Amino acid sequence: MTKALLQITDLRKSFGNLEVLKGLSTDIRPGEVVVMIGPSGGGKSTFLRCMNLLEQPTAGSVVFDGVDVVRADERTKNRVRSEMGMVFQHFNLFPHKTVLENMTIAPTLVKKADKAAAEAKALELLRRVGLEGRAGAYPAQLSGGQKQRVAIVRALAMEPDVMLFFDE
């Protein structure tokens, strides 16, 4: 059996007296697709936010590729975040940047990718989702479905080991 890429053990998160995550544990292996379903307010988004430390867990561990990111230093946390692609329900595209700029800002700033290489990769990803002709468009000029595809390929442009999809 393949070693887990992500190991969550006894994960807990409270907001004041409200305990949202109550000892959640799971292993996620490379190539697995994991889906969480449940009622609104059930902790699904909080769980995902704790996985990449957008939210600090109250207790427990999140081990990504052998590193407990809950207890890691800030530099390690940032490295791990760069290896987890995230697509939010509302896409979080920069409205003042073109599609191409939205897709290349993180690879060039975070991963120090060459601008030309980042643009070539972005254009290829856009081609794969049928949006190559929209590279110069701004988010306000896109349909909801187009924004969603841009958000997905923007996350893929970072070559993440894990993809998290939020439906908040």
C-alpha atoms as one frame of an Amber mdcrd trajectory, in Angstrom:
protein
   0.000   0.000   0.000   1.245   3.481  -0.899   2.443   5.698   1.932   0.045
   8.495   2.934   0.924  11.924   1.539  -1.273  13.582   4.135  -1.926  12.207
   7.626  -4.403  13.992   9.846  -4.520  12.743  13.421  -6.983  13.784  16.151
  -7.523  17.183  14.512  -9.512  19.550  16.689 -10.632  23.120  16.153 -12.661
  25.273  18.492 -13.946  28.792  18.152 -14.452  29.853  21.738 -16.796  27.291
  23.312 -17.855  25.897  19.930 -15.889  22.751  19.055 -16.144  22.399  15.261
 -13.633  19.600  14.633 -13.774  16.865  17.259 -10.796  14.578  16.760 -10.839
  14.027  12.999  -8.297  11.502  11.694  -7.635  10.304   8.138  -4.838   9.355
   5.767  -4.818  10.524   2.157  -2.594   8.742  -0.338  -1.255  10.029  -3.663
  -3.874   9.778  -6.398  -6.807   9.446  -4.009  -9.890  11.584  -4.391 -11.548
  12.334  -1.073 -14.933  14.009  -0.815 -16.503  15.391   2.343 -20.225  15.927
   2.527 -22.301  17.223   5.361 -24.583  19.993   6.510 -23.738  23.656   6.382
 -21.742  24.510   9.489 -20.524  20.933   9.864 -16.807  21.820   9.696 -15.926
  20.872   6.101 -14.329  24.216   5.209 -12.714  24.497   8.641 -11.129  21.086
   8.077  -9.711  22.152   4.701  -8.506  25.467   6.136  -6.728  23.572   8.937
  -5.055  21.257   6.421  -3.032  24.124   4.975  -3.034  26.236   8.146  -5.207
  29.078   6.941  -6.808  28.186  10.263  -4.624  27.061  13.200  -5.944  23.797
  14.686  -6.637  23.769  18.428  -5.037  20.311  18.726  -3.891  17.364  16.652
  -1.468  17.016  13.778  -1.390  17.508  10.032   1.568  15.634   8.571   2.269
  16.485   4.944   4.978  14.454   3.246   6.505  13.576   6.622   6.372  17.092
   8.148   3.969  18.031  10.955   2.963  21.408   9.611   1.016  22.358  12.758
   4.267  22.468  14.696   6.525  23.621  11.840   8.229  26.995  11.560   6.674
  29.676   9.349   9.053  29.018   6.448   8.079  25.332   6.361   4.374  26.213
   6.622   4.713  28.525   3.619   6.518  25.830   1.619   3.755  23.341   2.385
   1.078  25.873   1.427   2.804  26.295  -1.933   2.451  22.539  -2.497  -1.303
  22.539  -1.810  -3.391  23.969  -4.612  -6.573  25.681  -3.487  -9.688  26.571
  -5.442 -12.281  28.572  -3.546 -15.984  28.645  -4.388 -15.746  32.349  -5.211
 -12.474  31.773  -7.109 -10.552  34.693  -5.503  -9.148  35.944  -8.810  -7.448
  39.338  -8.719  -9.976  41.600 -10.486  -7.325  44.108 -11.656  -5.169  41.440
 -13.318  -5.717  39.575 -16.568  -6.271  35.829 -16.649  -2.631  35.325 -17.653
  -1.406  37.591 -14.844  -3.623  35.762 -12.329  -2.077  32.482 -13.433   1.573
  33.538 -13.411   1.832  35.681 -10.275   2.228  32.778  -7.814   4.631  30.643
  -9.882   6.918  33.648 -10.467   6.738  35.106  -6.946   6.458  31.995  -4.788
   8.288  29.366  -6.826  10.640  31.847  -8.555   9.700  30.471 -11.979  10.985
  32.231 -15.085   8.255  34.587 -16.363   8.354  33.253 -19.938   8.187  29.650
 -18.724   5.313  30.480 -16.360   3.419  32.173 -19.192   4.002  29.240 -21.549
   2.735  26.802 -18.927  -0.290  29.033 -18.190  -1.179  29.247 -21.874  -0.944
  25.465 -22.220  -3.211  24.967 -19.205  -5.677  27.505 -20.608  -5.631  25.637
 -23.925  -6.429  22.383 -22.140  -9.572  23.908 -20.608 -10.644  25.735 -23.764
  -9.742  29.244 -22.596  -6.574  30.019 -24.559  -8.313  32.976 -26.211  -9.164
  34.537 -22.827  -5.601  35.055 -21.504  -5.894  38.838 -21.869  -9.370  39.070
 -20.355 -10.121  40.370 -16.862 -12.236  38.325 -14.413 -15.225  40.679 -14.836
 -15.264  39.731 -18.531 -15.606  35.989 -17.786 -18.631  33.827 -17.074 -18.849
  31.972 -13.763 -17.778  28.719 -15.413 -14.813  30.404 -17.084 -13.729  31.917
 -13.746 -13.954  28.485 -12.177 -11.747  26.928 -14.874  -9.234  29.780 -14.528
  -9.123  29.242 -10.748  -8.512  25.520 -11.239  -5.719  25.932 -13.787  -4.223
  28.769 -11.721  -3.859  26.286  -8.862  -2.503  23.611 -11.229   0.117  26.054
 -12.531   1.828  25.735  -9.139   2.221  21.960  -9.706   0.759  21.112  -6.298
   0.957  17.723  -4.646  -2.558  18.186  -3.217  -5.590  20.074  -4.550  -8.200
  21.409  -2.145 -11.572  22.545  -3.478 -13.698  24.731  -1.204 -17.447  25.041
  -1.522 -18.047  27.517   1.258
